[in-house]
Amino acid sequence: MRIPFTVLVSLLAAHSLSAQDPSILSAPTPSGSISGRIVYSPTGAPVPDADVSARAAGVRVDAKTDAQGHYLLKGIQPGGITVNVSKDQPQGFPLHASRRVQLGQAQDLASVDMKLAIPPQIKGRVIDQNKEPVPDMQVMLVAR
């Protein structure tokens, strides 16, 4: 039984393709980066040392903002990404913000900026009938 030459070449080519290194066939998807600035609303003042994170393909990437509120998240896999920001406050609850973005392969998204809303505050002094400050007075806001 003779096998035609073209059939033999086709069989050898198919065998060599199946024997190739699987890492060549499944190269990793090129990652990208997301950067921006975090500021307080409504003042526009930068938010230093805020925690910024993003999760893509089950991997979480973290960063901190610098003194001017800038951050950079590197090595993020493409897709729909939610960027989360949080900042602990000396008094009260931490401030949070998030933003959903779409990241392409090997894309560097810049200007993904966010604002953290400063919660309302009431400030003042407690004084007595002689207009002298009352030390260590506890004040409570009661509202419906």
C-alpha positions, 0 to 999 in steps of 0.5 A, a space after each residue: 500500500 502506497 501513501 500519496 506524498 501530500 497525505 504523508 506531508 499533511 500527517 507529519 504537519 499535524 503531528 508537529 503542530 500537536 507536539 508544539 509547546 502549549 505555552 506558545 499557543 496560550 500566551 498570557 494576555 497583555 496586562 494594562 494599567 489604570 491611573 488617576 487622582 483622588 480628591 475631596 469633594 467639594 474642595 478639590 483638595 488631594 487625598 493622600 494615603 488613600 487605598 486604591 484597588 482593582 480586581 481583574 481575573 481573580 487578581 487584586 491589585 493595590 496602590 496608595 495615593 501620593 501626597 497629591 492624590 495620584 495613584 497607579 495600578 499596574 499589571 491589570 488584566 483586560 476586561 470590566 474593572 471596578 476601581 475602589 477607593 477608601 480613606 480612613 477618617 480620624 473620626 467617623 466612618 471611612 470614605 468610599 468611592 468606586 468607578 467601573 471602567 473597561 480596560 483593553 489589552 495592553 491599555 494604559 487608562 489615565 485620568 480615572 479620577 474620583 472624588 471622596 465626599 466629605 461628610 457634613 460636620 457640625 462644629 462649635 464651642 460649648 460655653 456657660 452663662 458667663 461665656 466661658 468654655 465648658 471643658 470635656 462636654 459631650 455633645 450629641 446630635 439627635 435627629 428624626 
